[in-house]
Amino acid sequence: MTKTYKMPLLLAFYKDVNVNFCLNNDLVKFIKNPEFRAHFKDIIDYRTRRFYKERLEKLEK
């Protein structure tokens, strides 16, 4: 990306009744940008790893 867009990550996703998680409408215009996609994949991968790590830690207690 050539510009920096400051947006809290919590605003990037929202919950929909019919779909588990959706992308905020403000970010849809960046969906075809390869840097944006790579960055969001990193975010999703990180959240996935954190979820399972915290889940395992809870089970070990």
CHARMM internal coordinates of N, CA and C (Angstrom, degrees):
IC EDIT
DIST 1 N 1 CA 1.4437
DIST 1 CA 1 C 1.5215
ANGL 1 N 1 CA 1 C 109.18
DIST 1 C 2 N 1.2753
ANGL 1 CA 1 C 2 N 115.37
DIHE 1 N 1 CA 1 C 2 N 142.74
DIST 2 N 2 CA 1.4476
ANGL 1 C 2 N 2 CA 118.23
DIHE 1 CA 1 C 2 N 2 CA 179.38
DIST 2 CA 2 C 1.5216
ANGL 2 N 2 CA 2 C 111.86
DIHE 1 C 2 N 2 CA 2 C -88.44
DIST 2 C 3 N 1.2946
ANGL 2 CA 2 C 3 N 117.24
DIHE 2 N 2 CA 2 C 3 N -23.99
DIST 3 N 3 CA 1.4607
ANGL 2 C 3 N 3 CA 121.38
DIHE 2 CA 2 C 3 N 3 CA 179.12
DIST 3 CA 3 C 1.5214
ANGL 3 N 3 CA 3 C 108.83
DIHE 2 C 3 N 3 CA 3 C -114.55
DIST 3 C 4 N 1.3044
ANGL 3 CA 3 C 4 N 115.70
DIHE 3 N 3 CA 3 C 4 N 153.84
DIST 4 N 4 CA 1.4585
ANGL 3 C 4 N 4 CA 121.12
DIHE 3 CA 3 C 4 N 4 CA 176.25
DIST 4 CA 4 C 1.5186
ANGL 4 N 4 CA 4 C 107.98
DIHE 3 C 4 N 4 CA 4 C -97.47
DIST 4 C 5 N 1.2944
ANGL 4 CA 4 C 5 N 115.58
DIHE 4 N 4 CA 4 C 5 N 125.98
DIST 5 N 5 CA 1.4555
ANGL 4 C 5 N 5 CA 121.33
DIHE 4 CA 4 C 5 N 5 CA 177.76
DIST 5 CA 5 C 1.5166
ANGL 5 N 5 CA 5 C 107.46
DIHE 4 C 5 N 5 CA 5 C -110.95
DIST 5 C 6 N 1.3280
ANGL 5 CA 5 C 6 N 116.17
DIHE 5 N 5 CA 5 C 6 N 116.41
DIST 6 N 6 CA 1.4603
ANGL 5 C 6 N 6 CA 120.40
DIHE 5 CA 5 C 6 N 6 CA -178.45
DIST 6 CA 6 C 1.5178
ANGL 6 N 6 CA 6 C 108.64
DIHE 5 C 6 N 6 CA 6 C -94.06
DIST 6 C 7 N 1.3163
ANGL 6 CA 6 C 7 N 114.91
DIHE 6 N 6 CA 6 C 7 N 113.76
DIST 7 N 7 CA 1.4493
ANGL 6 C 7 N 7 CA 120.42
DIHE 6 CA 6 C 7 N 7 CA 177.57
DIST 7 CA 7 C 1.5171
ANGL 7 N 7 CA 7 C 107.34
DIHE 6 C 7 N 7 CA 7 C -147.00
DIST 7 C 8 N 1.3145
ANGL 7 CA 7 C 8 N 117.35
DIHE 7 N 7 CA 7 C 8 N 128.25
DIST 8 N 8 CA 1.4622
ANGL 7 C 8 N 8 CA 118.47
DIHE 7 CA 7 C 8 N 8 CA 176.55
DIST 8 CA 8 C 1.5236
ANGL 8 N 8 CA 8 C 110.08
DIHE 7 C 8 N 8 CA 8 C -58.04
DIST 8 C 9 N 1.3050
ANGL 8 CA 8 C 9 N 115.67
DIHE 8 N 8 CA 8 C 9 N 140.75
DIST 9 N 9 CA 1.4577
ANGL 8 C 9 N 9 CA 121.09
DIHE 8 CA 8 C 9 N 9 CA -177.66
DIST 9 CA 9 C 1.5232
ANGL 9 N 9 CA 9 C 111.78
DIHE 8 C 9 N 9 CA 9 C -59.59
DIST 9 C 10 N 1.3022
ANGL 9 CA 9 C 10 N 117.08
DIHE 9 N 9 CA 9 C 10 N -31.98
DIST 10 N 10 CA 1.4622
ANGL 9 C 10 N 10 CA 119.81
DIHE 9 CA 9 C 10 N 10 CA -179.05
DIST 10 CA 10 C 1.5184
ANGL 10 N 10 CA 10 C 112.02
DIHE 9 C 10 N 10 CA 10 C -60.63
DIST 10 C 11 N 1.3227
ANGL 10 CA 10 C 11 N 117.78
DIHE 10 N 10 CA 10 C 11 N -25.99
DIST 11 N 11 CA 1.4578
ANGL 10 C 11 N 11 CA 120.62
DIHE 10 CA 10 C 11 N 11 CA 178.87
DIST 11 CA 11 C 1.5178
ANGL 11 N 11 CA 11 C 112.80
DIHE 10 C 11 N 11 CA 11 C -85.39
DIST 11 C 12 N 1.3155
ANGL 11 CA 11 C 12 N 117.18
DIHE 11 N 11 CA 11 C 12 N -8.60
DIST 12 N 12 CA 1.4490
ANGL 11 C 12 N 12 CA 120.82
DIHE 11 CA 11 C 12 N 12 CA -176.85
DIST 12 CA 12 C 1.5253
ANGL 12 N 12 CA 12 C 112.01
DIHE 11 C 12 N 12 CA 12 C -73.53
DIST 12 C 13 N 1.3127
ANGL 12 CA 12 C 13 N 117.23
DIHE 12 N 12 CA 12 C 13 N -32.96
DIST 13 N 13 CA 1.4518
ANGL 12 C 13 N 13 CA 122.06
DIHE 12 CA 12 C 13 N 13 CA -179.89
DIST 13 CA 13 C 1.5223
ANGL 13 N 13 CA 13 C 109.71
DIHE 12 C 13 N 13 CA 13 C -115.12
DIST 13 C 14 N 1.3092
ANGL 13 CA 13 C 14 N 115.25
DIHE 13 N 13 CA 13 C 14 N 153.27
DIST 14 N 14 CA 1.4522
ANGL 13 C 14 N 14 CA 119.09
DIHE 13 CA 13 C 14 N 14 CA 170.01
DIST 14 CA 14 C 1.5135
ANGL 14 N 14 CA 14 C 108.10
DIHE 13 C 14 N 14 CA 14 C -142.75
DIST 14 C 15 N 1.2984
ANGL 14 CA 14 C 15 N 116.59
DIHE 14 N 14 CA 14 C 15 N 158.00
DIST 15 N 15 CA 1.4571
ANGL 14 C 15 N 15 CA 122.37
DIHE 14 CA 14 C 15 N 15 CA -177.31
DIST 15 CA 15 C 1.5259
ANGL 15 N 15 CA 15 C 108.35
DIHE 14 C 15 N 15 CA 15 C -92.46
DIST 15 C 16 N 1.3109
ANGL 15 CA 15 C 16 N 115.79
DIHE 15 N 15 CA 15 C 16 N 135.44
DIST 16 N 16 CA 1.4565
ANGL 15 C 16 N 16 CA 121.77
DIHE 15 CA 15 C 16 N 16 CA 178.48
DIST 16 CA 16 C 1.5198
ANGL 16 N 16 CA 16 C 107.77
DIHE 15 C 16 N 16 CA 16 C -117.85
DIST 16 C 17 N 1.3231
ANGL 16 CA 16 C 17 N 116.44
DIHE 16 N 16 CA 16 C 17 N 151.18
DIST 17 N 17 CA 1.4618
ANGL 16 C 17 N 17 CA 120.51
DIHE 16 CA 16 C 17 N 17 CA -179.37
DIST 17 CA 17 C 1.5260
ANGL 17 N 17 CA 17 C 111.10
DIHE 16 C 17 N 17 CA 17 C -65.11
DIST 17 C 18 N 1.3335
ANGL 17 CA 17 C 18 N 117.38
DIHE 17 N 17 CA 17 C 18 N -41.58
DIST 18 N 18 CA 1.4577
ANGL 17 C 18 N 18 CA 121.32
DIHE 17 CA 17 C 18 N 18 CA -175.28
DIST 18 CA 18 C 1.5257
ANGL 18 N 18 CA 18 C 113.68
DIHE 17 C 18 N 18 CA 18 C -90.20
DIST 18 C 19 N 1.3233
ANGL 18 CA 18 C 19 N 117.19
DIHE 18 N 18 CA 18 C 19 N -18.73
DIST 19 N 19 CA 1.4542
ANGL 18 C 19 N 19 CA 122.10
DIHE 18 CA 18 C 19 N 19 CA -176.84
DIST 19 CA 19 C 1.5262
ANGL 19 N 19 CA 19 C 107.17
DIHE 18 C 19 N 19 CA 19 C -129.51
DIST 19 C 20 N 1.3306
ANGL 19 CA 19 C 20 N 116.80
DIHE 19 N 19 CA 19 C 20 N 144.18
DIST 20 N 20 CA 1.4588
ANGL 19 C 20 N 20 CA 118.80
DIHE 19 CA 19 C 20 N 20 CA -177.04
DIST 20 CA 20 C 1.5208
ANGL 20 N 20 CA 20 C 113.26
DIHE 19 C 20 N 20 CA 20 C -60.24
DIST 20 C 21 N 1.3267
ANGL 20 CA 20 C 21 N 117.50
DIHE 20 N 20 CA 20 C 21 N -60.44
DIST 21 N 21 CA 1.4570
ANGL 20 C 21 N 21 CA 121.66
DIHE 20 CA 20 C 21 N 21 CA 179.17
DIST 21 CA 21 C 1.5146
ANGL 21 N 21 CA 21 C 109.55
DIHE 20 C 21 N 21 CA 21 C -136.10
DIST 21 C 22 N 1.3100
ANGL 21 CA 21 C 22 N 115.69
DIHE 21 N 21 CA 21 C 22 N 144.20
DIST 22 N 22 CA 1.4594
ANGL 21 C 22 N 22 CA 121.61
DIHE 21 CA 21 C 22 N 22 CA -179.91
DIST 22 CA 22 C 1.5183
ANGL 22 N 22 CA 22 C 109.14
DIHE 21 C 22 N 22 CA 22 C -128.03
DIST 22 C 23 N 1.3080
ANGL 22 CA 22 C 23 N 115.15
DIHE 22 N 22 CA 22 C 23 N 161.82
DIST 23 N 23 CA 1.4521
ANGL 22 C 23 N 23 CA 121.75
DIHE 22 CA 22 C 23 N 23 CA 176.50
DIST 23 CA 23 C 1.5246
ANGL 23 N 23 CA 23 C 108.63
DIHE 22 C 23 N 23 CA 23 C -87.29
DIST 23 C 24 N 1.3174
ANGL 23 CA 23 C 24 N 116.35
DIHE 23 N 23 CA 23 C 24 N 136.75
DIST 24 N 24 CA 1.4535
ANGL 23 C 24 N 24 CA 121.95
DIHE 23 CA 23 C 24 N 24 CA 177.79
DIST 24 CA 24 C 1.5308
ANGL 24 N 24 CA 24 C 109.29
DIHE 23 C 24 N 24 CA 24 C -56.51
DIST 24 C 25 N 1.3210
ANGL 24 CA 24 C 25 N 116.94
DIHE 24 N 24 CA 24 C 25 N 139.69
DIST 25 N 25 CA 1.4681
ANGL 24 C 25 N 25 CA 121.48
DIHE 24 CA 24 C 25 N 25 CA -178.14
DIST 25 CA 25 C 1.5193
ANGL 25 N 25 CA 25 C 113.24
DIHE 24 C 25 N 25 CA 25 C -57.83
DIST 25 C 26 N 1.3277
ANGL 25 CA 25 C 26 N 117.87
DIHE 25 N 25 CA 25 C 26 N -29.27
DIST 26 N 26 CA 1.4640
ANGL 25 C 26 N 26 CA 120.85
DIHE 25 CA 25 C 26 N 26 CA 179.14
DIST 26 CA 26 C 1.5214
ANGL 26 N 26 CA 26 C 111.93
DIHE 25 C 26 N 26 CA 26 C -66.96
DIST 26 C 27 N 1.3214
ANGL 26 CA 26 C 27 N 118.25
DIHE 26 N 26 CA 26 C 27 N -21.44
DIST 27 N 27 CA 1.4592
ANGL 26 C 27 N 27 CA 121.94
DIHE 26 CA 26 C 27 N 27 CA -177.04
DIST 27 CA 27 C 1.5212
ANGL 27 N 27 CA 27 C 113.59
DIHE 26 C 27 N 27 CA 27 C -98.64
DIST 27 C 28 N 1.3152
ANGL 27 CA 27 C 28 N 117.72
DIHE 27 N 27 CA 27 C 28 N -9.49
DIST 28 N 28 CA 1.4644
ANGL 27 C 28 N 28 CA 121.36
DIHE 27 CA 27 C 28 N 28 CA -177.26
DIST 28 CA 28 C 1.5278
ANGL 28 N 28 CA 28 C 111.61
DIHE 27 C 28 N 28 CA 28 C -58.63
DIST 28 C 29 N 1.3245
ANGL 28 CA 28 C 29 N 117.22
DIHE 28 N 28 CA 28 C 29 N -33.15
DIST 29 N 29 CA 1.4719
ANGL 28 C 29 N 29 CA 120.18
DIHE 28 CA 28 C 29 N 29 CA -178.29
DIST 29 CA 29 C 1.5306
ANGL 29 N 29 CA 29 C 112.15
DIHE 28 C 29 N 29 CA 29 C -65.37
DIST 29 C 30 N 1.3244
ANGL 29 CA 29 C 30 N 118.09
DIHE 29 N 29 CA 29 C 30 N -16.62
DIST 30 N 30 CA 1.4634
ANGL 29 C 30 N 30 CA 122.01
DIHE 29 CA 29 C 30 N 30 CA -179.66
DIST 30 CA 30 C 1.5320
ANGL 30 N 30 CA 30 C 113.02
DIHE 29 C 30 N 30 CA 30 C -98.02
DIST 30 C 31 N 1.3113
ANGL 30 CA 30 C 31 N 118.15
DIHE 30 N 30 CA 30 C 31 N 0.50
DIST 31 N 31 CA 1.4654
ANGL 30 C 31 N 31 CA 122.12
DIHE 30 CA 30 C 31 N 31 CA -170.72
DIST 31 CA 31 C 1.5279
ANGL 31 N 31 CA 31 C 112.75
DIHE 30 C 31 N 31 CA 31 C -59.02
DIST 31 C 32 N 1.3124
ANGL 31 CA 31 C 32 N 119.20
DIHE 31 N 31 CA 31 C 32 N -30.11
DIST 32 N 32 CA 1.4635
ANGL 31 C 32 N 32 CA 121.10
DIHE 31 CA 31 C 32 N 32 CA -178.84
DIST 32 CA 32 C 1.5289
ANGL 32 N 32 CA 32 C 113.00
DIHE 31 C 32 N 32 CA 32 C -90.84
DIST 32 C 33 N 1.3186
ANGL 32 CA 32 C 33 N 117.28
DIHE 32 N 32 CA 32 C 33 N -2.95
DIST 33 N 33 CA 1.4603
ANGL 32 C 33 N 33 CA 121.97
DIHE 32 CA 32 C 33 N 33 CA 179.78
DIST 33 CA 33 C 1.5377
ANGL 33 N 33 CA 33 C 108.42
DIHE 32 C 33 N 33 CA 33 C -76.59
DIST 33 C 34 N 1.3378
ANGL 33 CA 33 C 34 N 118.24
DIHE 33 N 33 CA 33 C 34 N 119.29
DIST 34 N 34 CA 1.4685
ANGL 33 C 34 N 34 CA 120.47
DIHE 33 CA 33 C 34 N 34 CA -175.81
DIST 34 CA 34 C 1.5278
ANGL 34 N 34 CA 34 C 113.79
DIHE 33 C 34 N 34 CA 34 C -62.08
DIST 34 C 35 N 1.3300
ANGL 34 CA 34 C 35 N 117.83
DIHE 34 N 34 CA 34 C 35 N -34.12
DIST 35 N 35 CA 1.4613
ANGL 34 C 35 N 35 CA 119.99
DIHE 34 CA 34 C 35 N 35 CA 178.09
DIST 35 CA 35 C 1.5254
ANGL 35 N 35 CA 35 C 111.06
DIHE 34 C 35 N 35 CA 35 C -68.37
DIST 35 C 36 N 1.3163
ANGL 35 CA 35 C 36 N 116.00
DIHE 35 N 35 CA 35 C 36 N -40.39
DIST 36 N 36 CA 1.4597
ANGL 35 C 36 N 36 CA 121.08
DIHE 35 CA 35 C 36 N 36 CA 177.81
DIST 36 CA 36 C 1.5248
ANGL 36 N 36 CA 36 C 110.24
DIHE 35 C 36 N 36 CA 36 C -62.25
DIST 36 C 37 N 1.3175
ANGL 36 CA 36 C 37 N 116.04
DIHE 36 N 36 CA 36 C 37 N -45.35
DIST 37 N 37 CA 1.4642
ANGL 36 C 37 N 37 CA 120.42
DIHE 36 CA 36 C 37 N 37 CA -179.18
DIST 37 CA 37 C 1.5248
ANGL 37 N 37 CA 37 C 111.51
DIHE 36 C 37 N 37 CA 37 C -63.56
DIST 37 C 38 N 1.3217
ANGL 37 CA 37 C 38 N 116.40
DIHE 37 N 37 CA 37 C 38 N -42.00
DIST 38 N 38 CA 1.4691
ANGL 37 C 38 N 38 CA 120.10
DIHE 37 CA 37 C 38 N 38 CA 178.84
DIST 38 CA 38 C 1.5224
ANGL 38 N 38 CA 38 C 110.29
DIHE 37 C 38 N 38 CA 38 C -64.35
DIST 38 C 39 N 1.3196
ANGL 38 CA 38 C 39 N 116.54
DIHE 38 N 38 CA 38 C 39 N -42.09
DIST 39 N 39 CA 1.4654
ANGL 38 C 39 N 39 CA 120.87
DIHE 38 CA 38 C 39 N 39 CA 179.49
DIST 39 CA 39 C 1.5339
ANGL 39 N 39 CA 39 C 110.76
DIHE 38 C 39 N 39 CA 39 C -63.26
DIST 39 C 40 N 1.3230
ANGL 39 CA 39 C 40 N 116.87
DIHE 39 N 39 CA 39 C 40 N -45.07
DIST 40 N 40 CA 1.4645
ANGL 39 C 40 N 40 CA 119.31
DIHE 39 CA 39 C 40 N 40 CA -179.52
DIST 40 CA 40 C 1.5216
ANGL 40 N 40 CA 40 C 111.61
DIHE 39 C 40 N 40 CA 40 C -68.56
DIST 40 C 41 N 1.3055
ANGL 40 CA 40 C 41 N 117.79
DIHE 40 N 40 CA 40 C 41 N -33.50
DIST 41 N 41 CA 1.4664
ANGL 40 C 41 N 41 CA 119.72
DIHE 40 CA 40 C 41 N 41 CA 175.51
DIST 41 CA 41 C 1.5231
ANGL 41 N 41 CA 41 C 109.79
DIHE 40 C 41 N 41 CA 41 C -62.61
DIST 41 C 42 N 1.3406
ANGL 41 CA 41 C 42 N 116.80
DIHE 41 N 41 CA 41 C 42 N -40.95
DIST 42 N 42 CA 1.4614
ANGL 41 C 42 N 42 CA 120.64
DIHE 41 CA 41 C 42 N 42 CA 176.17
DIST 42 CA 42 C 1.5282
ANGL 42 N 42 CA 42 C 111.09
DIHE 41 C 42 N 42 CA 42 C -60.22
DIST 42 C 43 N 1.3156
ANGL 42 CA 42 C 43 N 116.10
DIHE 42 N 42 CA 42 C 43 N -41.91
DIST 43 N 43 CA 1.4653
ANGL 42 C 43 N 43 CA 120.71
DIHE 42 CA 42 C 43 N 43 CA 179.82
DIST 43 CA 43 C 1.5243
ANGL 43 N 43 CA 43 C 110.77
DIHE 42 C 43 N 43 CA 43 C -63.05
DIST 43 C 44 N 1.3213
ANGL 43 CA 43 C 44 N 116.45
DIHE 43 N 43 CA 43 C 44 N -46.03
DIST 44 N 44 CA 1.4632
ANGL 43 C 44 N 44 CA 120.69
DIHE 43 CA 43 C 44 N 44 CA -179.19
DIST 44 CA 44 C 1.5257
ANGL 44 N 44 CA 44 C 110.39
DIHE 43 C 44 N 44 CA 44 C -65.54
DIST 44 C 45 N 1.3268
ANGL 44 CA 44 C 45 N 117.12
DIHE 44 N 44 CA 44 C 45 N -42.22
DIST 45 N 45 CA 1.4676
ANGL 44 C 45 N 45 CA 120.65
DIHE 44 CA 44 C 45 N 45 CA 177.29
DIST 45 CA 45 C 1.5221
ANGL 45 N 45 CA 45 C 111.27
DIHE 44 C 45 N 45 CA 45 C -60.75
DIST 45 C 46 N 1.3447
ANGL 45 CA 45 C 46 N 116.15
DIHE 45 N 45 CA 45 C 46 N -43.09
DIST 46 N 46 CA 1.4618
ANGL 45 C 46 N 46 CA 120.08
DIHE 45 CA 45 C 46 N 46 CA 178.96
DIST 46 CA 46 C 1.5182
ANGL 46 N 46 CA 46 C 110.85
DIHE 45 C 46 N 46 CA 46 C -62.80
DIST 46 C 47 N 1.3256
ANGL 46 CA 46 C 47 N 117.33
DIHE 46 N 46 CA 46 C 47 N -46.16
DIST 47 N 47 CA 1.4730
ANGL 46 C 47 N 47 CA 120.55
DIHE 46 CA 46 C 47 N 47 CA 179.91
DIST 47 CA 47 C 1.5247
ANGL 47 N 47 CA 47 C 111.28
DIHE 46 C 47 N 47 CA 47 C -62.48
DIST 47 C 48 N 1.3176
ANGL 47 CA 47 C 48 N 116.75
DIHE 47 N 47 CA 47 C 48 N -37.21
DIST 48 N 48 CA 1.4622
ANGL 47 C 48 N 48 CA 120.54
DIHE 47 CA 47 C 48 N 48 CA 178.11
DIST 48 CA 48 C 1.5235
ANGL 48 N 48 CA 48 C 110.90
DIHE 47 C 48 N 48 CA 48 C -64.13
DIST 48 C 49 N 1.3379
ANGL 48 CA 48 C 49 N 116.25
DIHE 48 N 48 CA 48 C 49 N -48.17
DIST 49 N 49 CA 1.4682
ANGL 48 C 49 N 49 CA 119.94
DIHE 48 CA 48 C 49 N 49 CA 178.42
DIST 49 CA 49 C 1.5221
ANGL 49 N 49 CA 49 C 111.10
DIHE 48 C 49 N 49 CA 49 C -61.07
DIST 49 C 50 N 1.3232
ANGL 49 CA 49 C 50 N 117.33
DIHE 49 N 49 CA 49 C 50 N -42.77
DIST 50 N 50 CA 1.4677
ANGL 49 C 50 N 50 CA 120.95
DIHE 49 CA 49 C 50 N 50 CA -179.91
DIST 50 CA 50 C 1.5244
ANGL 50 N 50 CA 50 C 111.18
DIHE 49 C 50 N 50 CA 50 C -63.92
DIST 50 C 51 N 1.3298
ANGL 50 CA 50 C 51 N 116.94
DIHE 50 N 50 CA 50 C 51 N -41.19
DIST 51 N 51 CA 1.4619
ANGL 50 C 51 N 51 CA 120.80
DIHE 50 CA 50 C 51 N 51 CA 179.44
DIST 51 CA 51 C 1.5244
ANGL 51 N 51 CA 51 C 110.98
DIHE 50 C 51 N 51 CA 51 C -58.97
DIST 51 C 52 N 1.3446
ANGL 51 CA 51 C 52 N 116.40
DIHE 51 N 51 CA 51 C 52 N -50.03
DIST 52 N 52 CA 1.4565
ANGL 51 C 52 N 52 CA 119.20
DIHE 51 CA 51 C 52 N 52 CA -177.70
DIST 52 CA 52 C 1.5206
ANGL 52 N 52 CA 52 C 112.05
DIHE 51 C 52 N 52 CA 52 C -69.99
DIST 52 C 53 N 1.3130
ANGL 52 CA 52 C 53 N 118.22
DIHE 52 N 52 CA 52 C 53 N -32.96
DIST 53 N 53 CA 1.4632
ANGL 52 C 53 N 53 CA 121.41
DIHE 52 CA 52 C 53 N 53 CA 176.54
DIST 53 CA 53 C 1.5290
ANGL 53 N 53 CA 53 C 110.03
DIHE 52 C 53 N 53 CA 53 C -63.87
DIST 53 C 54 N 1.3391
ANGL 53 CA 53 C 54 N 116.46
DIHE 53 N 53 CA 53 C 54 N -48.28
DIST 54 N 54 CA 1.4606
ANGL 53 C 54 N 54 CA 120.15
DIHE 53 CA 53 C 54 N 54 CA 179.46
DIST 54 CA 54 C 1.5208
ANGL 54 N 54 CA 54 C 111.25
DIHE 53 C 54 N 54 CA 54 C -66.02
DIST 54 C 55 N 1.3102
ANGL 54 CA 54 C 55 N 117.61
DIHE 54 N 54 CA 54 C 55 N -36.13
DIST 55 N 55 CA 1.4643
ANGL 54 C 55 N 55 CA 121.16
DIHE 54 CA 54 C 55 N 55 CA 178.26
DIST 55 CA 55 C 1.5217
ANGL 55 N 55 CA 55 C 110.41
DIHE 54 C 55 N 55 CA 55 C -64.23
DIST 55 C 56 N 1.3373
ANGL 55 CA 55 C 56 N 117.09
DIHE 55 N 55 CA 55 C 56 N -43.82
DIST 56 N 56 CA 1.4514
ANGL 55 C 56 N 56 CA 121.07
DIHE 55 CA 55 C 56 N 56 CA 178.46
DIST 56 CA 56 C 1.5239
ANGL 56 N 56 CA 56 C 111.00
DIHE 55 C 56 N 56 CA 56 C -64.40
DIST 56 C 57 N 1.3295
ANGL 56 CA 56 C 57 N 117.29
DIHE 56 N 56 CA 56 C 57 N -40.85
DIST 57 N 57 CA 1.4557
ANGL 56 C 57 N 57 CA 120.57
DIHE 56 CA 56 C 57 N 57 CA 178.65
DIST 57 CA 57 C 1.5230
ANGL 57 N 57 CA 57 C 111.56
DIHE 56 C 57 N 57 CA 57 C -62.86
DIST 57 C 58 N 1.3216
ANGL 57 CA 57 C 58 N 118.07
DIHE 57 N 57 CA 57 C 58 N -36.99
DIST 58 N 58 CA 1.4737
ANGL 57 C 58 N 58 CA 121.84
DIHE 57 CA 57 C 58 N 58 CA 177.68
DIST 58 CA 58 C 1.5301
ANGL 58 N 58 CA 58 C 110.79
DIHE 57 C 58 N 58 CA 58 C -67.43
DIST 58 C 59 N 1.3260
ANGL 58 CA 58 C 59 N 116.34
DIHE 58 N 58 CA 58 C 59 N -38.54
DIST 59 N 59 CA 1.4649
ANGL 58 C 59 N 59 CA 119.78
DIHE 58 CA 58 C 59 N 59 CA 179.97
DIST 59 CA 59 C 1.5274
ANGL 59 N 59 CA 59 C 111.68
DIHE 58 C 59 N 59 CA 59 C -68.99
DIST 59 C 60 N 1.3175
ANGL 59 CA 59 C 60 N 117.51
DIHE 59 N 59 CA 59 C 60 N -29.29
DIST 60 N 60 CA 1.4597
ANGL 59 C 60 N 60 CA 121.36
DIHE 59 CA 59 C 60 N 60 CA -178.18
DIST 60 CA 60 C 1.5185
ANGL 60 N 60 CA 60 C 111.84
DIHE 59 C 60 N 60 CA 60 C -78.36
DIST 60 C 61 N 1.3203
ANGL 60 CA 60 C 61 N 118.54
DIHE 60 N 60 CA 60 C 61 N -14.04
DIST 61 N 61 CA 1.4771
ANGL 60 C 61 N 61 CA 121.27
DIHE 60 CA 60 C 61 N 61 CA -179.56
DIST 61 CA 61 C 1.4865
ANGL 61 N 61 CA 61 C 112.07
DIHE 60 C 61 N 61 CA 61 C -76.41
END
COOR INIT
IC SEED 1 N 1 CA 1 C
IC BUILD
